[in-house]
Each structure stands twice: as structure tokens, then as C-alpha cells.
Amino acid sequence: MFPFLMPSSISPTSSLTVWDASASHYTLNILFFATVLMMPVVMAYTTWVYRVMRGKVTVEDIQKNNNVLY
């Protein structure tokens, strides 16, 4: 089956090969550095959301803040 990832039933030249599906080294480097820069932001935001939303919501909380909580 190698090197075809998705063989074409119409024409073998239209099949998706390993080389057609792979990304270039330049693109992989850009995505790596974008991940290194953005992952701390995502983790910080996730931590902040969990801190803000922690705790149980009771019926009294909902009745007290009925115009805020939907």
C-alpha cells in the first residue's frame, strides 16, 4: 500500500501519497514556534477560567443573581 495514503479508484495518478500529504520543513518550524509562543497563553487562560468558575452553584446563588446568571 505504501506510498499511497488514499488510493484513487479512478486514476492512480490522482491518489494521495505520503509525499503529497506531508508538510514542508519551513511550515513545521513556523508551527512549532507558534505553538511555543501560544501554548503558555492558552494554559494561562484555561487556569484563569477554572479559578473564576470554581465552586458549586447553589439555588441561592441563582436567585440572588437572577439578572446575571442565564
Helices and strands as residue ranges (DSSP letters): E 4-6, G 12-14, E 16-17, H 18-21, H 25-52, H 59-64
